[in-house]
């Protein structure tokens, strides 16, 4: 195998893992019982899935100006997504949204 076919295999694996994580986050958002527990897959798994997809694009593209832009986007995602989920949780708590408790009906 030459370098390009190894890079394509790595790109394929990262794309698959990224898409899988985004799928898992989507299922978690639908399946979890309340707002607070739904924030977890939205903030964590979704960020990692997006990052894996963008890293696979960086590997596929090679080192160009587009790669630098993708690095900036990944850094932006890792800063903004957790900050946004934290702000949403704080706003929900301030707004009176109560967490789900075991034994309660799913909301």
Biotite code that builds the C-alpha atoms (Angstrom):
import biotite.structure as struc

atoms = struc.array([
    struc.Atom([0.000, 0.000, 0.000], chain_id="A", res_id=1, res_name="UNK", atom_name="CA", element="C"),
    struc.Atom([1.253, 3.449, -0.800], chain_id="A", res_id=2, res_name="UNK", atom_name="CA", element="C"),
    struc.Atom([0.776, 6.582, 1.272], chain_id="A", res_id=3, res_name="UNK", atom_name="CA", element="C"),
    struc.Atom([-2.349, 7.733, -0.500], chain_id="A", res_id=4, res_name="UNK", atom_name="CA", element="C"),
    struc.Atom([-4.263, 4.489, 0.040], chain_id="A", res_id=5, res_name="UNK", atom_name="CA", element="C"),
    struc.Atom([-3.338, 4.462, 3.742], chain_id="A", res_id=6, res_name="UNK", atom_name="CA", element="C"),
    struc.Atom([-4.540, 8.056, 4.032], chain_id="A", res_id=7, res_name="UNK", atom_name="CA", element="C"),
    struc.Atom([-7.807, 7.131, 2.310], chain_id="A", res_id=8, res_name="UNK", atom_name="CA", element="C"),
    struc.Atom([-8.325, 4.249, 4.771], chain_id="A", res_id=9, res_name="UNK", atom_name="CA", element="C"),
    struc.Atom([-7.697, 6.570, 7.737], chain_id="A", res_id=10, res_name="UNK", atom_name="CA", element="C"),
    struc.Atom([-10.060, 9.158, 6.246], chain_id="A", res_id=11, res_name="UNK", atom_name="CA", element="C"),
    struc.Atom([-12.744, 6.499, 5.799], chain_id="A", res_id=12, res_name="UNK", atom_name="CA", element="C"),
    struc.Atom([-12.373, 5.273, 9.382], chain_id="A", res_id=13, res_name="UNK", atom_name="CA", element="C"),
    struc.Atom([-12.539, 8.803, 10.805], chain_id="A", res_id=14, res_name="UNK", atom_name="CA", element="C"),
    struc.Atom([-15.567, 9.654, 8.650], chain_id="A", res_id=15, res_name="UNK", atom_name="CA", element="C"),
    struc.Atom([-17.320, 6.492, 9.804], chain_id="A", res_id=16, res_name="UNK", atom_name="CA", element="C"),
    struc.Atom([-16.535, 7.167, 13.477], chain_id="A", res_id=17, res_name="UNK", atom_name="CA", element="C"),
    struc.Atom([-17.625, 10.803, 13.167], chain_id="A", res_id=18, res_name="UNK", atom_name="CA", element="C"),
    struc.Atom([-20.908, 9.877, 11.507], chain_id="A", res_id=19, res_name="UNK", atom_name="CA", element="C"),
    struc.Atom([-21.445, 7.126, 14.091], chain_id="A", res_id=20, res_name="UNK", atom_name="CA", element="C"),
    struc.Atom([-20.940, 9.568, 16.965], chain_id="A", res_id=21, res_name="UNK", atom_name="CA", element="C"),
    struc.Atom([-23.354, 12.058, 15.438], chain_id="A", res_id=22, res_name="UNK", atom_name="CA", element="C"),
    struc.Atom([-25.893, 9.241, 14.992], chain_id="A", res_id=23, res_name="UNK", atom_name="CA", element="C"),
    struc.Atom([-25.427, 8.177, 18.630], chain_id="A", res_id=24, res_name="UNK", atom_name="CA", element="C"),
    struc.Atom([-25.902, 11.791, 19.734], chain_id="A", res_id=25, res_name="UNK", atom_name="CA", element="C"),
    struc.Atom([-29.120, 11.987, 17.723], chain_id="A", res_id=26, res_name="UNK", atom_name="CA", element="C"),
    struc.Atom([-30.444, 8.803, 19.293], chain_id="A", res_id=27, res_name="UNK", atom_name="CA", element="C"),
    struc.Atom([-29.456, 10.079, 22.747], chain_id="A", res_id=28, res_name="UNK", atom_name="CA", element="C"),
    struc.Atom([-31.302, 13.341, 22.211], chain_id="A", res_id=29, res_name="UNK", atom_name="CA", element="C"),
    struc.Atom([-34.456, 11.427, 21.323], chain_id="A", res_id=30, res_name="UNK", atom_name="CA", element="C"),
    struc.Atom([-34.159, 8.714, 23.995], chain_id="A", res_id=31, res_name="UNK", atom_name="CA", element="C"),
    struc.Atom([-33.057, 10.617, 27.108], chain_id="A", res_id=32, res_name="UNK", atom_name="CA", element="C"),
    struc.Atom([-35.888, 11.608, 29.448], chain_id="A", res_id=33, res_name="UNK", atom_name="CA", element="C"),
    struc.Atom([-35.422, 15.332, 30.089], chain_id="A", res_id=34, res_name="UNK", atom_name="CA", element="C"),
    struc.Atom([-33.813, 18.537, 28.901], chain_id="A", res_id=35, res_name="UNK", atom_name="CA", element="C"),
    struc.Atom([-30.701, 18.312, 31.067], chain_id="A", res_id=36, res_name="UNK", atom_name="CA", element="C"),
    struc.Atom([-29.804, 14.757, 30.108], chain_id="A", res_id=37, res_name="UNK", atom_name="CA", element="C"),
    struc.Atom([-30.404, 15.570, 26.429], chain_id="A", res_id=38, res_name="UNK", atom_name="CA", element="C"),
    struc.Atom([-27.805, 18.330, 26.644], chain_id="A", res_id=39, res_name="UNK", atom_name="CA", element="C"),
    struc.Atom([-25.082, 15.755, 27.303], chain_id="A", res_id=40, res_name="UNK", atom_name="CA", element="C"),
    struc.Atom([-25.132, 14.039, 23.870], chain_id="A", res_id=41, res_name="UNK", atom_name="CA", element="C"),
    struc.Atom([-25.769, 17.362, 22.180], chain_id="A", res_id=42, res_name="UNK", atom_name="CA", element="C"),
    struc.Atom([-22.710, 18.942, 23.756], chain_id="A", res_id=43, res_name="UNK", atom_name="CA", element="C"),
    struc.Atom([-20.199, 16.131, 23.958], chain_id="A", res_id=44, res_name="UNK", atom_name="CA", element="C"),
    struc.Atom([-20.793, 13.422, 21.376], chain_id="A", res_id=45, res_name="UNK", atom_name="CA", element="C"),
    struc.Atom([-21.866, 15.838, 18.679], chain_id="A", res_id=46, res_name="UNK", atom_name="CA", element="C"),
    struc.Atom([-18.721, 17.940, 19.134], chain_id="A", res_id=47, res_name="UNK", atom_name="CA", element="C"),
    struc.Atom([-16.467, 14.905, 18.889], chain_id="A", res_id=48, res_name="UNK", atom_name="CA", element="C"),
    struc.Atom([-18.289, 13.606, 15.807], chain_id="A", res_id=49, res_name="UNK", atom_name="CA", element="C"),
    struc.Atom([-17.953, 16.933, 14.043], chain_id="A", res_id=50, res_name="UNK", atom_name="CA", element="C"),
    struc.Atom([-14.280, 17.118, 14.971], chain_id="A", res_id=51, res_name="UNK", atom_name="CA", element="C"),
    struc.Atom([-13.582, 13.628, 13.592], chain_id="A", res_id=52, res_name="UNK", atom_name="CA", element="C"),
    struc.Atom([-15.275, 14.462, 10.313], chain_id="A", res_id=53, res_name="UNK", atom_name="CA", element="C"),
    struc.Atom([-13.307, 17.703, 9.989], chain_id="A", res_id=54, res_name="UNK", atom_name="CA", element="C"),
    struc.Atom([-10.019, 15.958, 10.890], chain_id="A", res_id=55, res_name="UNK", atom_name="CA", element="C"),
    struc.Atom([-10.716, 13.390, 8.176], chain_id="A", res_id=56, res_name="UNK", atom_name="CA", element="C"),
    struc.Atom([-11.204, 16.262, 5.732], chain_id="A", res_id=57, res_name="UNK", atom_name="CA", element="C"),
    struc.Atom([-7.872, 17.721, 6.847], chain_id="A", res_id=58, res_name="UNK", atom_name="CA", element="C"),
    struc.Atom([-6.093, 14.429, 6.195], chain_id="A", res_id=59, res_name="UNK", atom_name="CA", element="C"),
    struc.Atom([-7.776, 14.068, 2.820], chain_id="A", res_id=60, res_name="UNK", atom_name="CA", element="C"),
    struc.Atom([-6.942, 17.619, 1.755], chain_id="A", res_id=61, res_name="UNK", atom_name="CA", element="C"),
    struc.Atom([-3.330, 17.607, 2.914], chain_id="A", res_id=62, res_name="UNK", atom_name="CA", element="C"),
    struc.Atom([-1.655, 20.707, 4.296], chain_id="A", res_id=63, res_name="UNK", atom_name="CA", element="C"),
    struc.Atom([-3.213, 23.679, 2.511], chain_id="A", res_id=64, res_name="UNK", atom_name="CA", element="C"),
    struc.Atom([-4.980, 26.882, 3.429], chain_id="A", res_id=65, res_name="UNK", atom_name="CA", element="C"),
    struc.Atom([-8.199, 24.860, 3.690], chain_id="A", res_id=66, res_name="UNK", atom_name="CA", element="C"),
    struc.Atom([-6.565, 22.700, 6.381], chain_id="A", res_id=67, res_name="UNK", atom_name="CA", element="C"),
    struc.Atom([-5.724, 25.776, 8.445], chain_id="A", res_id=68, res_name="UNK", atom_name="CA", element="C"),
    struc.Atom([-9.315, 26.943, 8.144], chain_id="A", res_id=69, res_name="UNK", atom_name="CA", element="C"),
    struc.Atom([-10.562, 23.514, 9.235], chain_id="A", res_id=70, res_name="UNK", atom_name="CA", element="C"),
    struc.Atom([-8.248, 23.615, 12.276], chain_id="A", res_id=71, res_name="UNK", atom_name="CA", element="C"),
    struc.Atom([-9.731, 26.974, 13.234], chain_id="A", res_id=72, res_name="UNK", atom_name="CA", element="C"),
    struc.Atom([-13.243, 25.556, 12.825], chain_id="A", res_id=73, res_name="UNK", atom_name="CA", element="C"),
    struc.Atom([-12.405, 22.549, 15.054], chain_id="A", res_id=74, res_name="UNK", atom_name="CA", element="C"),
    struc.Atom([-11.009, 24.845, 17.745], chain_id="A", res_id=75, res_name="UNK", atom_name="CA", element="C"),
    struc.Atom([-14.117, 27.026, 17.452], chain_id="A", res_id=76, res_name="UNK", atom_name="CA", element="C"),
    struc.Atom([-16.369, 23.956, 17.855], chain_id="A", res_id=77, res_name="UNK", atom_name="CA", element="C"),
    struc.Atom([-14.480, 22.805, 20.959], chain_id="A", res_id=78, res_name="UNK", atom_name="CA", element="C"),
    struc.Atom([-14.866, 26.237, 22.533], chain_id="A", res_id=79, res_name="UNK", atom_name="CA", element="C"),
    struc.Atom([-18.417, 27.122, 21.480], chain_id="A", res_id=80, res_name="UNK", atom_name="CA", element="C"),
    struc.Atom([-20.332, 23.833, 21.885], chain_id="A", res_id=81, res_name="UNK", atom_name="CA", element="C"),
    struc.Atom([-19.559, 23.269, 25.592], chain_id="A", res_id=82, res_name="UNK", atom_name="CA", element="C"),
    struc.Atom([-20.079, 26.960, 26.313], chain_id="A", res_id=83, res_name="UNK", atom_name="CA", element="C"),
    struc.Atom([-23.457, 26.915, 24.571], chain_id="A", res_id=84, res_name="UNK", atom_name="CA", element="C"),
    struc.Atom([-24.660, 23.790, 26.386], chain_id="A", res_id=85, res_name="UNK", atom_name="CA", element="C"),
    struc.Atom([-23.552, 25.282, 29.710], chain_id="A", res_id=86, res_name="UNK", atom_name="CA", element="C"),
    struc.Atom([-25.424, 28.515, 28.928], chain_id="A", res_id=87, res_name="UNK", atom_name="CA", element="C"),
    struc.Atom([-28.534, 26.532, 27.948], chain_id="A", res_id=88, res_name="UNK", atom_name="CA", element="C"),
    struc.Atom([-28.402, 24.533, 31.180], chain_id="A", res_id=89, res_name="UNK", atom_name="CA", element="C"),
    struc.Atom([-28.013, 27.716, 33.233], chain_id="A", res_id=90, res_name="UNK", atom_name="CA", element="C"),
    struc.Atom([-30.909, 29.372, 31.404], chain_id="A", res_id=91, res_name="UNK", atom_name="CA", element="C"),
    struc.Atom([-33.114, 26.314, 31.915], chain_id="A", res_id=92, res_name="UNK", atom_name="CA", element="C"),
    struc.Atom([-32.246, 26.187, 35.612], chain_id="A", res_id=93, res_name="UNK", atom_name="CA", element="C"),
    struc.Atom([-32.929, 29.904, 36.013], chain_id="A", res_id=94, res_name="UNK", atom_name="CA", element="C"),
    struc.Atom([-36.192, 29.448, 34.122], chain_id="A", res_id=95, res_name="UNK", atom_name="CA", element="C"),
    struc.Atom([-37.378, 26.798, 36.555], chain_id="A", res_id=96, res_name="UNK", atom_name="CA", element="C"),
    struc.Atom([-36.923, 23.642, 34.488], chain_id="A", res_id=97, res_name="UNK", atom_name="CA", element="C"),
    struc.Atom([-36.638, 20.834, 37.031], chain_id="A", res_id=98, res_name="UNK", atom_name="CA", element="C"),
    struc.Atom([-34.473, 17.768, 36.370], chain_id="A", res_id=99, res_name="UNK", atom_name="CA", element="C"),
    struc.Atom([-36.079, 14.405, 35.763], chain_id="A", res_id=100, res_name="UNK", atom_name="CA", element="C"),
    struc.Atom([-36.091, 12.006, 38.708], chain_id="A", res_id=101, res_name="UNK", atom_name="CA", element="C"),
    struc.Atom([-36.107, 8.228, 38.572], chain_id="A", res_id=102, res_name="UNK", atom_name="CA", element="C"),
    struc.Atom([-39.647, 6.929, 38.651], chain_id="A", res_id=103, res_name="UNK", atom_name="CA", element="C"),
    struc.Atom([-41.164, 9.993, 36.990], chain_id="A", res_id=104, res_name="UNK", atom_name="CA", element="C"),
    struc.Atom([-42.800, 9.819, 33.592], chain_id="A", res_id=105, res_name="UNK", atom_name="CA", element="C"),
    struc.Atom([-40.568, 10.766, 30.659], chain_id="A", res_id=106, res_name="UNK", atom_name="CA", element="C"),
    struc.Atom([-41.176, 14.338, 29.511], chain_id="A", res_id=107, res_name="UNK", atom_name="CA", element="C"),
])
